[in-house]
Amino acid sequence: MNIVKDFVAQYQLLPHPEGGYYKETYRSNVAIDKQALPKGFGGTRNSSTAIYFLLEEGNFSAFHRIKSDECWHFYSGQTLLIYVLESSGNFYTIKLGNDTANGEVFQAMVPANSWFASEPAPTSSYCFVGCTVSPGFDFEDFELATASALSKVYPTEKELIARLCRQ
C-alpha cells in the first residue's frame, strides 16, 4: 500500500508546477473587481479558493510567491516545514502538523507577496495539507523564484534557496 499513490488517486490530484500534487476543491462564486483589489492584480479575482496539496518524502515545493494571503491547513501525515521570506527581509519557518507540544500548528498564514517553499520534515514520509487563498488564486499571480535572483535579495538563506529552487 502506498499512501501517496492512494491520495493521488482518491482525490484526483495533479502535479503542481512548484512540486507535489494538488487539486482545487473550492472556488468562490463571488468576484472581486480589479479596482477593488490591491495594486498588481491583473483582473477580477474570485474572493477565495482552496486546494488539497500533497508532498512526499524527497520532494519539495519550490520557492514561489503569489499576490494573495495563503492560509495552510494540516490534514494527514507528518510535519511539513514551510520557509517564509518576507519582503521586509524577515525569515522564519512554520512547522505545520499535529504535534502541538513541539511547536507544530494546524493552520498558518503566509502573507501575500512573500517568497515561500515547503518540504516534509526529515522524519516525514508525506504531508497532506490544504491551502485557502484570498483573494482567490489565479496562475497569473504565481511567480516561481530563480535561485540566483532570490539569493541576491536574501544572501543569509542562500543554501536553503539553492536547495529549494528548481531554476
C-alpha positions, -999 to 999 in steps of 0.1 A, spaced: 0 0 0 14 34 -10 -4 62 8 8 89 -16 -5 70 -47 -37 63 -28 -42 100 -21 -33 110 -57 -59 85 -70 -87 91 -44 -86 129 -46 -76 131 -83 -45 151 -75 -24 166 -104 13 175 -105 18 211 -93 44 233 -111 61 241 -78 63 204 -68 40 179 -52 4 173 -61 -28 194 -58 -65 196 -66 -87 227 -64 -116 219 -41 -133 253 -39 -136 285 -60 -160 312 -46 -187 324 -69 -182 359 -55 -159 380 -78 -138 410 -67 -134 436 -93 -99 446 -103 -105 482 -90 -113 468 -55 -81 447 -53 -46 458 -42 -23 472 -68 -7 445 -90 -37 422 -98 -42 419 -135 -80 414 -134 -110 403 -114 -105 375 -88 -127 351 -70 -130 361 -34 -114 328 -22 -101 294 -34 -90 263 -17 -68 233 -27 -56 200 -13 -18 197 -15 4 166 -11 42 164 -7 60 131 -2 94 124 12 122 136 -11 101 162 -29 96 199 -22 75 229 -32 99 253 -48 103 289 -37 74 309 -52 51 338 -43 16 349 -50 -2 382 -46 -27 369 -20 -26 357 16 -23 319 18 -37 300 48 -23 265 52 -42 237 69 -28 203 82 -48 172 74 -27 140 75 8 126 76 37 142 93 53 176 97 55 200 68 82 227 70 72 260 54 100 285 49 89 321 45 110 351 32 90 383 38 96 414 17 108 431 49 137 406 50 123 386 79 128 348 75 110 322 95 99 285 94 64 273 101 60 237 113 26 225 101 15 194 118 -3 178 147 25 177 173 15 209 190 36 201 221 67 205 198 56 238 182 36 225 153 4 242 143 -27 231 124 -30 263 105 -6 290 94 -7 321 73 18 330 46 15 368 38 8 380 3 40 386 -18 62 366 5 86 341 -11 80 306 4 88 270 -1 80 238 18 92 203 23 84 173 45 105 174 77 133 149 78 112 124 97 81 128 74 71 103 48 43 125 34 23 156 42 -13 160 31 -24 196 37 -46 223 22 -43 260 13 -70 286 12 -62 317 -8 -78 351 -6 -83 369 -29 -86 337 -48 -57 320 -66 -50 326 -103 -19 313 -120 -14 349 -134 -4 358 -98 21 329 -94 58 336 -97 84 308 -94 118 320 -80 152 315 -95 179 307 -70 204 333 -83 179 362 -81 164 352 -48 198 346 -32 209 382 -40 179 395 -20 183 370 9 220 361 10 219 347 45 195 320 32 215 312 1 219 274 9 182 269 16 172 288 -15 197 268 -37 182 236 -24 146 246 -28 145 262 -62 140 243 -94 158 270 -116 
